[in-house]
């Protein structure tokens, strides 16, 4: 098999706006070493986290919503400072092109992987690195991944585009639901319910037998109910107090205290995003006097994505993909993503 020497893709050259992305046709194609797999990218999803990393939102110096970062930062990646240039892209669906010694895959296998790759170490059992942040990701024609991080989805009836819409959104959602202990019969409230993670959480929670309510704009309420929600709340409307066993949140911001009050005594709040802003206020008495448990959810144990891979191969989950773009049009895709006009996912095609 002939491996090309160079490939096309989008380099992130610094933190900043879309101008920080540089299209290149001379990026060296990585060579797989022992236990590594070179994957030809078939499709790559667009996510909040890619934009957050580009603008440097993960820096502790940033306190605004994700769409309002207008300051220069140095350490704005998941794990702090990034090594530039970086190929972003945490949502991968691709075809095995070349394998290193002991990799355990064959050329032609269709594969995917989580965005959060577990890397436990002494003193940090929940350590991880993020695809497209600490290592190069899927916004190029090829991507180098450790074989242990890959999942074979050759048998899945889903398209490459659909599979590329799953890792970040469904992985995050499944992790949130797992950490919060969602099970059949639970009353679950999901914020940002028309977005990628939100719709995935709606679908997965309904699949396990929970009764789901979503917070969304009225224009997108039908999309949310079509994915399995029993009903919706306008994102500007007050929420009923003491009504939910679990709140799944990716929004944060000014509405946060209302989410805590919406929980029943003994309820669970799980968070994995703060697109409306990371700085929140609440009355601590509403947390400790009612025995509320708060879960911060980023590290994903392998069994979380393992369950998703099984669901993909069985055709039991299907993401909503609103639009696709050529990878070269990544800046336009991210601009459209930030308008929040499209429900579900946007996907890039190399």
VOZASE-570683 format. One record per residue (C-alpha): residue number from 0; z, y, x; residue in three letters. Coordinates in nm, 3 decimals, m for minus. Layout:
N
<node num="NUM" pz="Z" py="Y" px="X" residuo="ALA"/>
...
//
This chain:
350
<node num="0" pz="0.000" py="0.000" px="0.000" residuo="UNK"/>
<node num="1" pz="m0.101" py="0.340" px="0.136" residuo="UNK"/>
<node num="2" pz="0.169" py="0.601" px="0.110" residuo="UNK"/>
<node num="3" pz="0.040" py="0.961" px="0.114" residuo="UNK"/>
<node num="4" pz="0.180" py="1.182" px="0.387" residuo="UNK"/>
<node num="5" pz="0.235" py="1.486" px="0.164" residuo="UNK"/>
<node num="6" pz="0.298" py="1.563" px="m0.201" residuo="UNK"/>
<node num="7" pz="0.309" py="1.852" px="m0.445" residuo="UNK"/>
<node num="8" pz="0.629" py="1.982" px="m0.597" residuo="UNK"/>
<node num="9" pz="0.860" py="2.275" px="m0.658" residuo="UNK"/>
<node num="10" pz="1.093" py="2.388" px="m0.379" residuo="UNK"/>
<node num="11" pz="1.403" py="2.585" px="m0.467" residuo="UNK"/>
<node num="12" pz="1.423" py="2.825" px="m0.171" residuo="UNK"/>
<node num="13" pz="1.742" py="3.014" px="m0.266" residuo="UNK"/>
<node num="14" pz="1.959" py="3.099" px="m0.565" residuo="UNK"/>
<node num="15" pz="1.790" py="3.338" px="m0.804" residuo="UNK"/>
<node num="16" pz="1.540" py="3.373" px="m1.086" residuo="UNK"/>
<node num="17" pz="1.216" py="3.180" px="m1.135" residuo="UNK"/>
<node num="18" pz="1.079" py="3.353" px="m0.827" residuo="UNK"/>
<node num="19" pz="1.316" py="3.135" px="m0.620" residuo="UNK"/>
<node num="20" pz="1.093" py="2.836" px="m0.708" residuo="UNK"/>
<node num="21" pz="0.800" py="2.790" px="m0.471" residuo="UNK"/>
<node num="22" pz="0.513" py="2.554" px="m0.550" residuo="UNK"/>
<node num="23" pz="0.404" py="2.358" px="m0.244" residuo="UNK"/>
<node num="24" pz="0.128" py="2.104" px="m0.182" residuo="UNK"/>
<node num="25" pz="0.244" py="2.008" px="0.168" residuo="UNK"/>
<node num="26" pz="0.589" py="1.859" px="0.107" residuo="UNK"/>
<node num="27" pz="0.641" py="1.550" px="0.327" residuo="UNK"/>
<node num="28" pz="0.665" py="1.228" px="0.128" residuo="UNK"/>
<node num="29" pz="0.998" py="1.062" px="0.217" residuo="UNK"/>
<node num="30" pz="1.000" py="0.719" px="0.378" residuo="UNK"/>
<node num="31" pz="1.242" py="0.464" px="0.226" residuo="UNK"/>
<node num="32" pz="1.499" py="0.325" px="0.462" residuo="UNK"/>
<node num="33" pz="1.721" py="0.018" px="0.411" residuo="UNK"/>
<node num="34" pz="1.836" py="m0.006" px="0.051" residuo="UNK"/>
<node num="35" pz="1.616" py="0.285" px="m0.059" residuo="UNK"/>
<node num="36" pz="1.325" py="0.310" px="m0.302" residuo="UNK"/>
<node num="37" pz="1.036" py="0.557" px="m0.309" residuo="UNK"/>
<node num="38" pz="0.963" py="0.635" px="m0.674" residuo="UNK"/>
<node num="39" pz="0.639" py="0.792" px="m0.797" residuo="UNK"/>
<node num="40" pz="0.758" py="1.041" px="m1.059" residuo="UNK"/>
<node num="41" pz="0.597" py="0.985" px="m1.400" residuo="UNK"/>
<node num="42" pz="0.797" py="1.251" px="m1.587" residuo="UNK"/>
<node num="43" pz="1.100" py="1.474" px="m1.534" residuo="UNK"/>
<node num="44" pz="1.316" py="1.642" px="m1.797" residuo="UNK"/>
<node num="45" pz="1.426" py="2.007" px="m1.802" residuo="UNK"/>
<node num="46" pz="1.802" py="2.066" px="m1.819" residuo="UNK"/>
<node num="47" pz="2.058" py="2.343" px="m1.823" residuo="UNK"/>
<node num="48" pz="2.199" py="2.214" px="m1.498" residuo="UNK"/>
<node num="49" pz="1.871" py="2.274" px="m1.312" residuo="UNK"/>
<node num="50" pz="1.873" py="2.638" px="m1.421" residuo="UNK"/>
<node num="51" pz="2.247" py="2.669" px="m1.357" residuo="UNK"/>
<node num="52" pz="2.195" py="2.546" px="m1.002" residuo="UNK"/>
<node num="53" pz="1.896" py="2.773" px="m0.948" residuo="UNK"/>
<node num="54" pz="2.088" py="3.086" px="m1.049" residuo="UNK"/>
<node num="55" pz="2.411" py="2.972" px="m0.877" residuo="UNK"/>
<node num="56" pz="2.620" py="2.951" px="m1.195" residuo="UNK"/>
<node num="57" pz="2.848" py="2.681" px="m1.053" residuo="UNK"/>
<node num="58" pz="2.997" py="2.932" px="m0.810" residuo="UNK"/>
<node num="59" pz="3.357" py="3.025" px="m0.894" residuo="UNK"/>
<node num="60" pz="3.249" py="3.388" px="m0.852" residuo="UNK"/>
<node num="61" pz="3.038" py="3.364" px="m1.169" residuo="UNK"/>
<node num="62" pz="3.225" py="3.413" px="m1.497" residuo="UNK"/>
<node num="63" pz="2.939" py="3.488" px="m1.737" residuo="UNK"/>
<node num="64" pz="2.736" py="3.270" px="m1.971" residuo="UNK"/>
<node num="65" pz="2.464" py="3.062" px="m1.810" residuo="UNK"/>
<node num="66" pz="2.185" py="3.299" px="m1.918" residuo="UNK"/>
<node num="67" pz="2.354" py="3.613" px="m1.784" residuo="UNK"/>
<node num="68" pz="2.397" py="3.551" px="m1.409" residuo="UNK"/>
<node num="69" pz="2.281" py="3.862" px="m1.225" residuo="UNK"/>
<node num="70" pz="2.473" py="3.839" px="m0.897" residuo="UNK"/>
<node num="71" pz="2.408" py="3.690" px="m0.557" residuo="UNK"/>
<node num="72" pz="2.611" py="3.381" px="m0.471" residuo="UNK"/>
<node num="73" pz="2.632" py="3.156" px="m0.169" residuo="UNK"/>
<node num="74" pz="2.788" py="2.830" px="m0.292" residuo="UNK"/>
<node num="75" pz="2.631" py="2.788" px="m0.636" residuo="UNK"/>
<node num="76" pz="2.559" py="2.417" px="m0.652" residuo="UNK"/>
<node num="77" pz="2.754" py="2.130" px="m0.806" residuo="UNK"/>
<node num="78" pz="2.919" py="2.048" px="m0.477" residuo="UNK"/>
<node num="79" pz="2.922" py="2.401" px="m0.329" residuo="UNK"/>
<node num="80" pz="2.656" py="2.533" px="m0.095" residuo="UNK"/>
<node num="81" pz="2.309" py="2.382" px="m0.123" residuo="UNK"/>
<node num="82" pz="2.078" py="2.290" px="0.162" residuo="UNK"/>
<node num="83" pz="1.757" py="2.486" px="0.104" residuo="UNK"/>
<node num="84" pz="1.480" py="2.416" px="0.040" residuo="UNK"/>
<node num="85" pz="1.586" py="2.171" px="m0.229" residuo="UNK"/>
<node num="86" pz="1.372" py="1.977" px="m0.475" residuo="UNK"/>
<node num="87" pz="1.557" py="1.995" px="m0.806" residuo="UNK"/>
<node num="88" pz="1.520" py="1.769" px="m1.108" residuo="UNK"/>
<node num="89" pz="1.798" py="1.543" px="m1.234" residuo="UNK"/>
<node num="90" pz="1.594" py="1.360" px="m1.501" residuo="UNK"/>
<node num="91" pz="1.376" py="1.090" px="m1.350" residuo="UNK"/>
<node num="92" pz="1.137" py="0.836" px="m1.493" residuo="UNK"/>
<node num="93" pz="0.906" py="0.683" px="m1.239" residuo="UNK"/>
<node num="94" pz="0.729" py="0.383" px="m1.092" residuo="UNK"/>
<node num="95" pz="0.846" py="0.206" px="m0.778" residuo="UNK"/>
<node num="96" pz="0.593" py="0.286" px="m0.507" residuo="UNK"/>
<node num="97" pz="0.753" py="0.152" px="m0.190" residuo="UNK"/>
<node num="98" pz="1.081" py="m0.022" px="m0.109" residuo="UNK"/>
<node num="99" pz="1.295" py="m0.031" px="0.202" residuo="UNK"/>
<node num="100" pz="1.454" py="m0.349" px="0.338" residuo="UNK"/>
<node num="101" pz="1.702" py="m0.504" px="0.095" residuo="UNK"/>
<node num="102" pz="1.617" py="m0.268" px="m0.191" residuo="UNK"/>
<node num="103" pz="1.577" py="m0.540" px="m0.453" residuo="UNK"/>
<node num="104" pz="1.293" py="m0.377" px="m0.650" residuo="UNK"/>
<node num="105" pz="0.921" py="m0.449" px="m0.656" residuo="UNK"/>
<node num="106" pz="0.635" py="m0.198" px="m0.659" residuo="UNK"/>
<node num="107" pz="0.528" py="m0.135" px="m1.017" residuo="UNK"/>
<node num="108" pz="0.875" py="m0.153" px="m1.173" residuo="UNK"/>
<node num="109" pz="0.952" py="0.139" px="m1.404" residuo="UNK"/>
<node num="110" pz="1.289" py="0.290" px="m1.320" residuo="UNK"/>
<node num="111" pz="1.531" py="0.568" px="m1.402" residuo="UNK"/>
<node num="112" pz="1.875" py="0.672" px="m1.285" residuo="UNK"/>
<node num="113" pz="2.170" py="0.892" px="m1.383" residuo="UNK"/>
<node num="114" pz="2.183" py="1.251" px="m1.263" residuo="UNK"/>
<node num="115" pz="2.541" py="1.201" px="m1.141" residuo="UNK"/>
<node num="116" pz="2.537" py="0.934" px="m0.874" residuo="UNK"/>
<node num="117" pz="2.883" py="0.785" px="m0.809" residuo="UNK"/>
<node num="118" pz="3.002" py="0.817" px="m0.450" residuo="UNK"/>
<node num="119" pz="3.371" py="0.721" px="m0.454" residuo="UNK"/>
<node num="120" pz="3.561" py="0.764" px="m0.129" residuo="UNK"/>
<node num="121" pz="3.923" py="0.742" px="m0.017" residuo="UNK"/>
<node num="122" pz="4.124" py="1.005" px="m0.200" residuo="UNK"/>
<node num="123" pz="3.833" py="1.083" px="m0.435" residuo="UNK"/>
<node num="124" pz="3.763" py="0.783" px="m0.660" residuo="UNK"/>
<node num="125" pz="3.559" py="1.006" px="m0.891" residuo="UNK"/>
<node num="126" pz="3.338" py="1.145" px="m0.615" residuo="UNK"/>
<node num="127" pz="2.969" py="1.185" px="m0.691" residuo="UNK"/>
<node num="128" pz="2.653" py="1.362" px="m0.583" residuo="UNK"/>
<node num="129" pz="2.395" py="1.507" px="m0.821" residuo="UNK"/>
<node num="130" pz="2.025" py="1.428" px="m0.811" residuo="UNK"/>
<node num="131" pz="1.843" py="1.756" px="m0.756" residuo="UNK"/>
<node num="132" pz="2.153" py="1.926" px="m0.617" residuo="UNK"/>
<node num="133" pz="2.305" py="1.740" px="m0.322" residuo="UNK"/>
<node num="134" pz="1.987" py="1.534" px="m0.273" residuo="UNK"/>
<node num="135" pz="1.623" py="1.597" px="m0.363" residuo="UNK"/>
<node num="136" pz="1.527" py="1.517" px="m0.720" residuo="UNK"/>
<node num="137" pz="1.232" py="1.464" px="m0.952" residuo="UNK"/>
<node num="138" pz="1.046" py="1.798" px="m0.949" residuo="UNK"/>
<node num="139" pz="0.780" py="1.656" px="m0.717" residuo="UNK"/>
<node num="140" pz="0.531" py="1.371" px="m0.713" residuo="UNK"/>
<node num="141" pz="0.773" py="1.136" px="m0.535" residuo="UNK"/>
<node num="142" pz="1.149" py="1.095" px="m0.521" residuo="UNK"/>
<node num="143" pz="1.363" py="0.888" px="m0.281" residuo="UNK"/>
<node num="144" pz="1.657" py="0.710" px="m0.447" residuo="UNK"/>
<node num="145" pz="1.910" py="0.448" px="m0.336" residuo="UNK"/>
<node num="146" pz="1.832" py="0.117" px="m0.503" residuo="UNK"/>
<node num="147" pz="2.193" py="0.083" px="m0.620" residuo="UNK"/>
<node num="148" pz="2.147" py="0.398" px="m0.831" residuo="UNK"/>
<node num="149" pz="1.831" py="0.279" px="m1.009" residuo="UNK"/>
<node num="150" pz="1.796" py="0.095" px="m1.341" residuo="UNK"/>
<node num="151" pz="1.491" py="m0.109" px="m1.437" residuo="UNK"/>
<node num="152" pz="1.348" py="0.008" px="m1.771" residuo="UNK"/>
<node num="153" pz="1.014" py="m0.169" px="m1.748" residuo="UNK"/>
<node num="154" pz="1.093" py="m0.356" px="m2.069" residuo="UNK"/>
<node num="155" pz="1.169" py="m0.044" px="m2.274" residuo="UNK"/>
<node num="156" pz="0.932" py="0.039" px="m2.563" residuo="UNK"/>
<node num="157" pz="0.996" py="0.409" px="m2.492" residuo="UNK"/>
<node num="158" pz="0.730" py="0.617" px="m2.319" residuo="UNK"/>
<node num="159" pz="0.772" py="0.759" px="m1.970" residuo="UNK"/>
<node num="160" pz="0.821" py="1.102" px="m2.126" residuo="UNK"/>
<node num="161" pz="1.095" py="0.974" px="m2.356" residuo="UNK"/>
<node num="162" pz="1.277" py="0.796" px="m2.076" residuo="UNK"/>
<node num="163" pz="1.263" py="1.113" px="m1.866" residuo="UNK"/>
<node num="164" pz="1.443" py="1.292" px="m2.148" residuo="UNK"/>
<node num="165" pz="1.739" py="1.053" px="m2.140" residuo="UNK"/>
<node num="166" pz="1.935" py="1.051" px="m1.810" residuo="UNK"/>
<node num="167" pz="2.108" py="1.390" px="m1.813" residuo="UNK"/>
<node num="168" pz="2.136" py="1.442" px="m2.189" residuo="UNK"/>
<node num="169" pz="2.228" py="1.090" px="m2.295" residuo="UNK"/>
<node num="170" pz="2.425" py="1.016" px="m1.979" residuo="UNK"/>
<node num="171" pz="2.637" py="1.326" px="m2.033" residuo="UNK"/>
<node num="172" pz="2.676" py="1.250" px="m2.403" residuo="UNK"/>
<node num="173" pz="2.772" py="0.885" px="m2.352" residuo="UNK"/>
<node num="174" pz="3.024" py="0.988" px="m2.088" residuo="UNK"/>
<node num="175" pz="3.180" py="1.247" px="m2.321" residuo="UNK"/>
<node num="176" pz="3.207" py="0.997" px="m2.605" residuo="UNK"/>
<node num="177" pz="3.348" py="0.730" px="m2.373" residuo="UNK"/>
<node num="178" pz="3.612" py="0.957" px="m2.224" residuo="UNK"/>
<node num="179" pz="3.718" py="1.080" px="m2.568" residuo="UNK"/>
<node num="180" pz="3.739" py="0.723" px="m2.702" residuo="UNK"/>
<node num="181" pz="3.500" py="0.775" px="m2.993" residuo="UNK"/>
<node num="182" pz="3.478" py="0.474" px="m3.217" residuo="UNK"/>
<node num="183" pz="3.379" py="0.375" px="m3.570" residuo="UNK"/>
<node num="184" pz="3.548" py="0.583" px="m3.838" residuo="UNK"/>
<node num="185" pz="3.626" py="0.883" px="m3.617" residuo="UNK"/>
<node num="186" pz="3.548" py="1.233" px="m3.741" residuo="UNK"/>
<node num="187" pz="3.354" py="1.394" px="m3.454" residuo="UNK"/>
<node num="188" pz="3.248" py="1.756" px="m3.413" residuo="UNK"/>
<node num="189" pz="2.967" py="1.829" px="m3.164" residuo="UNK"/>
<node num="190" pz="2.879" py="2.178" px="m3.041" residuo="UNK"/>
<node num="191" pz="2.531" py="2.276" px="m2.927" residuo="UNK"/>
<node num="192" pz="2.416" py="1.997" px="m3.155" residuo="UNK"/>
<node num="193" pz="2.044" py="2.079" px="m3.146" residuo="UNK"/>
<node num="194" pz="2.021" py="2.079" px="m2.765" residuo="UNK"/>
<node num="195" pz="1.952" py="1.785" px="m2.541" residuo="UNK"/>
<node num="196" pz="2.312" py="1.675" px="m2.486" residuo="UNK"/>
<node num="197" pz="2.415" py="1.768" px="m2.839" residuo="UNK"/>
<node num="198" pz="2.142" py="1.569" px="m3.011" residuo="UNK"/>
<node num="199" pz="2.209" py="1.274" px="m2.781" residuo="UNK"/>
<node num="200" pz="2.579" py="1.287" px="m2.869" residuo="UNK"/>
<node num="201" pz="2.496" py="1.302" px="m3.240" residuo="UNK"/>
<node num="202" pz="2.271" py="0.997" px="m3.210" residuo="UNK"/>
<node num="203" pz="2.513" py="0.795" px="m2.996" residuo="UNK"/>
<node num="204" pz="2.823" py="0.881" px="m3.201" residuo="UNK"/>
<node num="205" pz="2.646" py="0.789" px="m3.524" residuo="UNK"/>
<node num="206" pz="2.524" py="0.467" px="m3.363" residuo="UNK"/>
<node num="207" pz="2.882" py="0.361" px="m3.296" residuo="UNK"/>
<node num="208" pz="2.988" py="0.434" px="m3.655" residuo="UNK"/>
<node num="209" pz="3.153" py="0.776" px="m3.625" residuo="UNK"/>
<node num="210" pz="3.109" py="1.044" px="m3.891" residuo="UNK"/>
<node num="211" pz="2.942" py="1.333" px="m3.712" residuo="UNK"/>
<node num="212" pz="2.931" py="1.706" px="m3.780" residuo="UNK"/>
<node num="213" pz="2.720" py="1.935" px="m3.564" residuo="UNK"/>
<node num="214" pz="2.748" py="2.304" px="m3.482" residuo="UNK"/>
<node num="215" pz="2.402" py="2.460" px="m3.474" residuo="UNK"/>
<node num="216" pz="2.182" py="2.740" px="m3.601" residuo="UNK"/>
<node num="217" pz="2.084" py="2.696" px="m3.969" residuo="UNK"/>
<node num="218" pz="1.716" py="2.671" px="m3.874" residuo="UNK"/>
<node num="219" pz="1.790" py="2.355" px="m3.674" residuo="UNK"/>
<node num="220" pz="2.034" py="2.190" px="m3.916" residuo="UNK"/>
<node num="221" pz="1.773" py="1.949" px="m4.049" residuo="UNK"/>
<node num="222" pz="1.692" py="1.830" px="m3.697" residuo="UNK"/>
<node num="223" pz="2.060" py="1.755" px="m3.635" residuo="UNK"/>
<node num="224" pz="2.110" py="1.564" px="m3.960" residuo="UNK"/>
<node num="225" pz="1.791" py="1.367" px="m3.892" residuo="UNK"/>
<node num="226" pz="1.956" py="1.235" px="m3.573" residuo="UNK"/>
<node num="227" pz="2.256" py="1.104" px="m3.768" residuo="UNK"/>
<node num="228" pz="2.491" py="1.394" px="m3.844" residuo="UNK"/>
<node num="229" pz="2.658" py="1.389" px="m4.185" residuo="UNK"/>
<node num="230" pz="2.655" py="1.770" px="m4.196" residuo="UNK"/>
<node num="231" pz="2.643" py="2.088" px="m3.989" residuo="UNK"/>
<node num="232" pz="2.829" py="2.414" px="m3.938" residuo="UNK"/>
<node num="233" pz="2.666" py="2.745" px="m3.857" residuo="UNK"/>
<node num="234" pz="2.765" py="2.833" px="m3.501" residuo="UNK"/>
<node num="235" pz="2.896" py="3.170" px="m3.619" residuo="UNK"/>
<node num="236" pz="3.099" py="3.026" px="m3.908" residuo="UNK"/>
<node num="237" pz="3.473" py="2.946" px="m3.891" residuo="UNK"/>
<node num="238" pz="3.557" py="2.578" px="m3.852" residuo="UNK"/>
<node num="239" pz="3.806" py="2.390" px="m4.071" residuo="UNK"/>
<node num="240" pz="4.140" py="2.346" px="m3.899" residuo="UNK"/>
<node num="241" pz="4.292" py="2.004" px="m3.831" residuo="UNK"/>
<node num="242" pz="3.983" py="1.814" px="m3.943" residuo="UNK"/>
<node num="243" pz="3.842" py="1.623" px="m3.646" residuo="UNK"/>
<node num="244" pz="3.958" py="1.335" px="m3.428" residuo="UNK"/>
<node num="245" pz="3.726" py="1.441" px="m3.146" residuo="UNK"/>
<node num="246" pz="3.544" py="1.757" px="m3.040" residuo="UNK"/>
<node num="247" pz="3.250" py="1.717" px="m2.801" residuo="UNK"/>
<node num="248" pz="3.174" py="2.053" px="m2.639" residuo="UNK"/>
<node num="249" pz="2.900" py="2.184" px="m2.411" residuo="UNK"/>
<node num="250" pz="2.922" py="2.548" px="m2.523" residuo="UNK"/>
<node num="251" pz="3.267" py="2.692" px="m2.444" residuo="UNK"/>
<node num="252" pz="3.280" py="3.071" px="m2.462" residuo="UNK"/>
<node num="253" pz="3.450" py="3.280" px="m2.732" residuo="UNK"/>
<node num="254" pz="3.454" py="2.999" px="m2.990" residuo="UNK"/>
<node num="255" pz="3.673" py="2.773" px="m2.776" residuo="UNK"/>
<node num="256" pz="4.008" py="2.839" px="m2.945" residuo="UNK"/>
<node num="257" pz="3.854" py="2.753" px="m3.282" residuo="UNK"/>
<node num="258" pz="3.744" py="2.416" px="m3.147" residuo="UNK"/>
<node num="259" pz="4.101" py="2.335" px="m3.043" residuo="UNK"/>
<node num="260" pz="4.233" py="2.435" px="m3.386" residuo="UNK"/>
<node num="261" pz="3.967" py="2.217" px="m3.551" residuo="UNK"/>
<node num="262" pz="4.127" py="1.904" px="m3.401" residuo="UNK"/>
<node num="263" pz="4.375" py="1.688" px="m3.584" residuo="UNK"/>
<node num="264" pz="4.716" py="1.638" px="m3.421" residuo="UNK"/>
<node num="265" pz="4.664" py="1.387" px="m3.140" residuo="UNK"/>
<node num="266" pz="4.296" py="1.475" px="m3.121" residuo="UNK"/>
<node num="267" pz="4.071" py="1.467" px="m2.815" residuo="UNK"/>
<node num="268" pz="3.859" py="1.751" px="m2.676" residuo="UNK"/>
<node num="269" pz="3.590" py="1.654" px="m2.423" residuo="UNK"/>
<node num="270" pz="3.386" py="1.913" px="m2.233" residuo="UNK"/>
<node num="271" pz="3.085" py="1.891" px="m2.004" residuo="UNK"/>
<node num="272" pz="2.929" py="2.237" px="m2.019" residuo="UNK"/>
<node num="273" pz="2.993" py="2.601" px="m2.098" residuo="UNK"/>
<node num="274" pz="2.660" py="2.766" px="m2.177" residuo="UNK"/>
<node num="275" pz="2.833" py="3.042" px="m2.375" residuo="UNK"/>
<node num="276" pz="3.069" py="3.115" px="m2.085" residuo="UNK"/>
<node num="277" pz="3.328" py="2.932" px="m1.872" residuo="UNK"/>
<node num="278" pz="3.618" py="3.170" px="m1.933" residuo="UNK"/>
<node num="279" pz="3.809" py="3.083" px="m2.252" residuo="UNK"/>
<node num="280" pz="4.132" py="3.178" px="m2.427" residuo="UNK"/>
<node num="281" pz="4.364" py="2.965" px="m2.637" residuo="UNK"/>
<node num="282" pz="4.723" py="2.942" px="m2.753" residuo="UNK"/>
<node num="283" pz="4.880" py="2.668" px="m2.543" residuo="UNK"/>
<node num="284" pz="5.119" py="2.591" px="m2.827" residuo="UNK"/>
<node num="285" pz="4.821" py="2.474" px="m3.032" residuo="UNK"/>
<node num="286" pz="4.756" py="2.221" px="m2.758" residuo="UNK"/>
<node num="287" pz="5.095" py="2.086" px="m2.658" residuo="UNK"/>
<node num="288" pz="5.272" py="2.107" px="m2.996" residuo="UNK"/>
<node num="289" pz="4.992" py="1.903" px="m3.151" residuo="UNK"/>
<node num="290" pz="4.949" py="1.661" px="m2.859" residuo="UNK"/>
<node num="291" pz="4.586" py="1.751" px="m2.793" residuo="UNK"/>
<node num="292" pz="4.420" py="1.573" px="m2.499" residuo="UNK"/>
<node num="293" pz="4.158" py="1.760" px="m2.296" residuo="UNK"/>
<node num="294" pz="3.896" py="1.568" px="m2.097" residuo="UNK"/>
<node num="295" pz="3.683" py="1.729" px="m1.827" residuo="UNK"/>
<node num="296" pz="3.378" py="1.502" px="m1.799" residuo="UNK"/>
<node num="297" pz="3.141" py="1.500" px="m1.504" residuo="UNK"/>
<node num="298" pz="3.188" py="1.180" px="m1.301" residuo="UNK"/>
<node num="299" pz="3.005" py="0.894" px="m1.471" residuo="UNK"/>
<node num="300" pz="3.116" py="0.538" px="m1.394" residuo="UNK"/>
<node num="301" pz="2.821" py="0.299" px="m1.351" residuo="UNK"/>
<node num="302" pz="2.900" py="0.119" px="m1.675" residuo="UNK"/>
<node num="303" pz="2.823" py="0.437" px="m1.873" residuo="UNK"/>
<node num="304" pz="2.460" py="0.450" px="m1.762" residuo="UNK"/>
<node num="305" pz="2.443" py="0.072" px="m1.769" residuo="UNK"/>
<node num="306" pz="2.501" py="0.084" px="m2.145" residuo="UNK"/>
<node num="307" pz="2.226" py="0.345" px="m2.181" residuo="UNK"/>
<node num="308" pz="1.981" py="0.134" px="m1.982" residuo="UNK"/>
<node num="309" pz="2.048" py="m0.158" px="m2.215" residuo="UNK"/>
<node num="310" pz="1.993" py="0.066" px="m2.518" residuo="UNK"/>
<node num="311" pz="1.667" py="0.196" px="m2.367" residuo="UNK"/>
<node num="312" pz="1.537" py="m0.153" px="m2.299" residuo="UNK"/>
<node num="313" pz="1.630" py="m0.258" px="m2.652" residuo="UNK"/>
<node num="314" pz="1.466" py="0.052" px="m2.804" residuo="UNK"/>
<node num="315" pz="1.788" py="0.150" px="m2.983" residuo="UNK"/>
<node num="316" pz="1.789" py="0.513" px="m2.874" residuo="UNK"/>
<node num="317" pz="1.504" py="0.764" px="m2.880" residuo="UNK"/>
<node num="318" pz="1.529" py="1.125" px="m2.763" residuo="UNK"/>
<node num="319" pz="1.361" py="1.414" px="m2.940" residuo="UNK"/>
<node num="320" pz="1.100" py="1.568" px="m2.708" residuo="UNK"/>
<node num="321" pz="0.967" py="1.898" px="m2.838" residuo="UNK"/>
<node num="322" pz="0.716" py="1.989" px="m2.568" residuo="UNK"/>
<node num="323" pz="0.569" py="1.882" px="m2.233" residuo="UNK"/>
<node num="324" pz="0.433" py="2.090" px="m1.944" residuo="UNK"/>
<node num="325" pz="0.255" py="2.028" px="m1.616" residuo="UNK"/>
<node num="326" pz="0.513" py="2.033" px="m1.336" residuo="UNK"/>
<node num="327" pz="0.332" py="2.329" px="m1.181" residuo="UNK"/>
<node num="328" pz="0.438" py="2.529" px="m1.491" residuo="UNK"/>
<node num="329" pz="0.809" py="2.469" px="m1.428" residuo="UNK"/>
<node num="330" pz="0.894" py="2.840" px="m1.448" residuo="UNK"/>
<node num="331" pz="0.737" py="2.870" px="m1.795" residuo="UNK"/>
<node num="332" pz="0.910" py="2.551" px="m1.909" residuo="UNK"/>
<node num="333" pz="1.250" py="2.681" px="m1.795" residuo="UNK"/>
<node num="334" pz="1.184" py="3.017" px="m1.962" residuo="UNK"/>
<node num="335" pz="1.101" py="2.840" px="m2.289" residuo="UNK"/>
<node num="336" pz="1.409" py="2.620" px="m2.248" residuo="UNK"/>
<node num="337" pz="1.633" py="2.925" px="m2.219" residuo="UNK"/>
<node num="338" pz="1.506" py="3.071" px="m2.546" residuo="UNK"/>
<node num="339" pz="1.668" py="2.772" px="m2.725" residuo="UNK"/>
<node num="340" pz="1.380" py="2.778" px="m2.973" residuo="UNK"/>
<node num="341" pz="1.290" py="2.414" px="m2.918" residuo="UNK"/>
<node num="342" pz="1.538" py="2.146" px="m3.026" residuo="UNK"/>
<node num="343" pz="1.593" py="1.845" px="m2.806" residuo="UNK"/>
<node num="344" pz="1.416" py="1.818" px="m2.473" residuo="UNK"/>
<node num="345" pz="1.131" py="1.969" px="m2.273" residuo="UNK"/>
<node num="346" pz="0.965" py="1.743" px="m2.014" residuo="UNK"/>
<node num="347" pz="0.754" py="1.810" px="m1.702" residuo="UNK"/>
<node num="348" pz="0.461" py="1.592" px="m1.595" residuo="UNK"/>
<node num="349" pz="0.367" py="1.586" px="m1.221" residuo="UNK"/>
//
